[in-house]
Amino acid sequence: MQSSLPDSVFRKTITVASSKELWDLLYKGNGTEEAKIRRLEKQLENLVMDEEEHMDLYLKRVTKIIEGFYIRGKEPFNDDDKLVTKLIASLPEQYEDCIPLLEEFMTLPDLTSRDLLHVFEKYGDDPRTMPEEIKKFIDFLRKAWAERMWCDMCQSDNHNEEDCYYKPKVVNVNSGATQHRGQVCSAATQQHSQMHQKKIQKPEHLMLAVPVAGLTYDMNMWLVHTATTNHMTPYEKFFTTLDRSYRARVGLVDGSVIMTQGKADVMFMTKGVKKRIRNVLFVPGINKNVLSVSQMTADEGGSVMMDGVKCIIKNEGGKVFGEDWVDERRGYVMRLQVIKEGIRH
């Protein structure tokens, strides 16, 4: 029996005196965390989707392996890019036309293996239609991100540079009048006006979570999402006060645009302590609450840790703002007990 063992295992069995002792040692070693990780590594290395396998069943196998790593504090391949490469390569021949588009999709900013698995889940049931669906999704994401407003003058994302009030002024050589740079001549003024009209038609905010057919969200669930620009909720009763004068366009993942109906802070209770989510958009047209990772980190100075098993959000001072386990189908979702006091009129 010892002659069939790998060298690394054989060295640990040299001192055994009987076959029973050898068996007991091997059985015990097989149950260690190290052995479990080795088995997971082998399963991931050999992972292939069968030609007749339905995508849902394949994703269950993948999720089980990946979560096995995270539960033990490990990352598959110790590199998310390698995991992405493996997942794409594991698809059978009928998905061959999808592979270049999947690779192109993963070149978009801030995407991880979890985003790739969401695409598998959303579009992978039919490999014949999947390439076209992925292409539409890529085109929409690129357009949505390209149309985000940004002003280099004042480092702000609520307007574009040509609309900035702080833009340096110059003297019109013809009239001697002091004007903004974009107003030096009538042609520039006309161009400025046209660009302004075009800009106001673009969505100021994005909510790019991929919807899953038949999947619902409880009122206390907040999806923690990387491709959403702002915190959002469809529930008016979450607000104590509401700035109804705020109107803005929200671009959705299917290309449609809906309007916000206001914004304000939302209060919730955790472990007996009141906490606040700032500047939440009231968007009646969506079907779930969303916490924006970018707003939580860039705008509010907090941090978000998502390790495949658990999501932990910390505030600017490093204290835990909220935490919860990952939902197998919904992704990173937090359950927050919102203090629903209703709008004060």
N, C-alpha and C positions, 0 to 999 in steps of 0.2 A: 504494500500500500504506500509506503514512504517513497518508493522509487518513482511513483507517478506524480509526486508533489513538485511544485515549483521550488527552486532553490531557496527563495526567501521564506517559504513556509517550512521546507524540510529542516532548515537550521533550528527552527523552534521545536522540532519533534525529536531531536537526537537523544534526549534523555529518557524518553518513554520506554517502559519495560514490557508492555503488552499491547496487543491490537485494540483491546477495550480502552486502555488508557489513551492510545492514539486517537481512537474515534471520539472519545469524550473531549479531548483537547481540540480537535478539529471542529466539533459541534459547537463548543463554547466560543471558539474564535470566530465562527461564522455569524454569531449573533452580536458581535461588537459593532460600534458605530463605524469604525474603519472599514470593516467588511461590508457593511450596508452601503457605504459610499462607493466602494469598489464595484458592487453590484449595480448601483445606479449609473456609474460611469460606463459600465459594459452595456447596460440597456440603452443608454443614450448614444453610445458609439454605434450600436447595431440598429438604431431606430430607422425603420422604413415603413412608409404607408403602403399597405397592400393594395393591389390594383382594384379589388372588389370591395375594399373597406370604405364605409361611409365616413365623411369628414368628421361628423360628431363623435364617432367611436375613436377615430384617430386622435382627435384633440383630447379626449379623456385620457388616453394612454400618455400623451405628451405631458398633460397637466400633472398627472400622477408622478411622473419621473421628475419634472422640474420642482414640484412642491416637495418631493423627497429630499432634494438638495437643500432647499431653503430652510426646511424644518431643522436640518442639521447644521445650519449656519454656513452652508457652502453655496457657491454660485456655479452653475453648470459650465464646465470648461474654464472656469475662472475668468470668463471673457464673454460679454453679451454678443459681441460681433461674431465670435466663433459659433455661438448658439444659433444666431440668425442664419449663418451659412449652412449649418447642419440641418436646420428645419427646412430650408428651401431645397437642399439636396435630397431630403428624405421623401419628397413627393414622387409619385410614380410617373410613368411615361405619358399618361393622358394629360398631365399638367405641364408638359414641356413648353407650350406656348406662354404659360403664365410666368415662367421663371425669370425672363429678362425684365418683365414689368414689376415683379416682386423685388428684384434687385434694385430697380430704379426707384421704387417706392421707399426702400430703406435708405436711399441717399438723401431724403428730405430731412430737415433739421429736427433734432430732439426725439427721434423715433427709437423704440427699443423692441426686443423680441416680443413683448406683450402686445405692441401695436401690430406686429406681423401676425400673431395668433388671432387677433381681432379680425384682420382681413381674411384669414383662413375661415374663420367662423361665419363672417358676413357673406362672403362671395364664393366659398370653396365647395358648395354642394354640387355645382355643375361646372366641370372644367372647360366646357365649351363656351359658356358665357363669362367665365371668370376674367379672361384677359381684358375684354371690353369694359367690364365693371371696374376693374383696377385702374385702367387708363382714365376713366371718367373721374375716379376718386383722386388720382394723382393731379389731374388738371385742375380740379376744384381746389385742392389743398394749395397748390402753387399760386393760383389766382388769389385765394383768400389771404395767404401770407404776404403776397406782393402788394396787396391793396391796403395793408395796415398803414395807418398814418404815422408819420414821424417827421419831426422838425429838428434839424441839426443846430439851428440857431439857439433854441432854448432847451434842447434835449427833452422834448415832450412828445407824447404819442396821441394827443387829442386834436392835433391839426397838422397840416403839411407846411413845409417851409415857405411856399409861395403865399400862404395865408397868414404868416406870422406878423404880429404887430411890432415885434422887436427887430424886424429886418432893417439893416442900415439904410439911411436915406441918402439920396444923391440929388444933385442939382440938374434940372433939365436945361441943356445948353440952348434950347430954342426959346423957352419961355422964362427961364431964370427961376422957376418955381421949384421948391424943395418937395420931392416926392419919394415914395418908396421905390426901390430898385426896379420892381416889376411894373412901375407906372411911368417910366421915363418917356415912352412914346405911346401913341394910340394903339399901335399894333400890339405892344406888350400888354397894354391895359386890356385889350380885347382877348388876348391869349390867356391872361390871368383870369378873366371872368369865365371863359370857357372851361379852364382847368378847375376853377372853383366849383362850377356847376357839376362837373364830372365827379369831383371828389365827394360832394355831399350825397351822391347816389351810392357810394360804397359803404359797406357795413363798418361801423366804428368798432364793433365787438364781434368775436367769433366763438361759436360753441360747436366744436367739431367731433363730439363723441359719436361713435358709430352706433346707430340704433340696432337692437337685436329683436327680431320678430317674436312677439309673445312675451317679452321680458318687461316686467313692471317694477316700479320702485315705490316703496312705502314713503309716506310723508316725512318720516324722520331720517330717511337715507340721504346722504350727500355724497355724490360721486366726486372723487378727487381726480382731477383730469389735467393732463399736461398740454393739451391742444385746445384749451378754452382760455380766453383772455381775461375773463372777469368772473367773480362769484355771481351766481344767478339762482333764482327760485321762481316757480310759478304760483306760489302761495302768498296772497296778499296779507293773510292774517298773521304771517310771521313778523310783520312790521308793526312797531308801536307808532312811529311817525313815518311819513313817506313823502319824498320830494317828487310830486307828480309832474312838475315842470320839466323833469329830465326825460327827453325823448331821444332815442338813438336806434340805429339799425343793428340787428344781430344776424350774422351769416351762419347758416346751419350746414351740416356736412353734405346734405343733398343739393346744395346750391340755392335753396330758398332763403328768403330774408324776412324776418319778423321784427316787430318794434318792441322796445322796452316801454313800460308804463310808469317808470319812476325808479328811484333808488334810495336806499337808506341802510342803516345798520340793523343787524339781526342779533338778538340776545339768546343765549342758550345756557343750560345748566349742566355741569359735569362735576361729579363727586362733591356736590353741595356748593359749588362755586359758580357764580355767574361769569360768563365770558361773552365776548362780542366779536361778531364777524362784520368787518367794516365794508361799507360801499357795495352792498349786494344789490344787483339789478333785479327789478321786478319784471319778469318776462312771462306773461300768461301763456304764450304759445309753446312752451317747452313742457316736457312730461316728467322732469326730475330736478332736484336741487343739484347744483354743481359748485364745487370749490375749485378755483383756479390756482394751479401750482405757481404760475408766474406772478399772479397778484399776491399770493401769500409770501413768496420769496423776494421778488424784485421790489415790489411796492411797499411791503410791510416789514421787510427785513427778517422774516422767519426762515424756517428750514422744513423741508419735507423729505422723509426717508421712506422709500418704498422698496422692500427687499424681496418681494414675491410672496411673502407670507403675511406681513403686517405693514400697516401704514402708520407712521408717527409724525405728527405735525407739531413743531415747536414755535413759540412766538419769538419776538425780537430779543427777549432776555434769555432765551434758551429753555424756558419752562414749557412743559408739554401742554399744547393747546388742545389736542385730541388724538386718540389712537384707536385702531380697530383692526380686525383680521381681514385679509383679502377675501372677497366673495368669488367663488369659483367661476360664475358666469358674468357677474357684473364688474369685476375688477376691484379696484380700490374704493371701497365704500365705507363711510363713517356714519354711525347712527348718533345723531345729536338731539338732545331733548330741548327743542326750541321753546322759549318762553313766549307763548302766543297770547299777547295782551290785546291785540287788535288795534286798528287805526284809531287814533284820537282825533276827533273832528273839532 
